[in-house]
Amino acid sequence: MIETKIKSTVRDVIDFPKPGIVFKDITPILKDPALCINITRELAEQLKGIEIDVVAGIESRGFLFGPALAQLLNVPFVPIRKVGKLPYKTVQQSYDLEYGKATIEVHEDALLKGQKVLIHDDLLATGGTVVAASKLIMQLGAEVTGYSFIIALDFLKGRLRLEPYTKQIFSLASY
């Protein structure tokens, strides 16, 4: 089962990035090409029946599997980045962090009105960044039709913050 393999491969890093946090490090997964292929295939399998015109990945870990997932689904990939990293005109969305504010952005011409967008990231925690990404998608007139994650930290209840946008929320491993 893919969840068991993911959980046995992911590394817990205690007190990162600050004391009290147990960080789920997915980088050991990247050392296993077969697991990476299986993860991408399983993500695509979960999404069957959902209309997806574009996969949007959130910087930076959404860039690891997002492009491969988009290729497998035969749709474009759109990067959502931290402010100041994209070279063309952008739209921005700020959001609150536990310790301040952050801003993400996307190119203003990245999506067409009415396009159906899957937002991908490696991990769902509190959902703050993903909600901001959802608002960016909507600013451009597109629609969030689903979310995909490798890992969901269900105890942080991020899923509840995403449900107003769509109930199509998928992950391969839950904690």
Steps between C-alpha positions, in 0.01 A plus 500: 500500500634843402414662835712247689795552263475879528482489880797264523704727271413848632740627765384682813723795590441614857489874581519615137452776393441601861470331842192284545454421129547148362581563133402230250799490263409347163851529352579130571216416257697672223780242535256227386404547133252211505320651800490840327339342194250311718411817693432689177289214363302467824433874510371485142286195580332683791409785264312290245164651419600855604519756222850650504632746242812610691710383795627785718787418736594700806866595553712322562402148587196511272756519220636151575198293395273766349668515157514119471134479599408762241690306233324177595162680482610664171427852625718810556682571825485846661743598777374700798804668653615716786483869420776638277594170333294517180634709209175622342199698629334326792201500731575456869332367810622559854414276793579465868759266643543406865788747517412767243374540145596350166409574140476269202444587136424360158542645151194702403468301176558156658134398484200565282159592638300189575793259504475214751810496722644230722725644771785268598740515793695232679343556841178639643546646848283793614402588142597868511722499193256283306210734579711792374576302182127434458429872523764565233335248268164670553649849440585383150145377441587132518344237726662270756370151424728301725799479731764229509761437767747225571449545876216650705550587867134445583541599865566861385159511324623672184245303299219698665648826368503361144147357489335837418690493168441133414443175686734319257800475736736207455812376678697178491605487866329646806631569850 
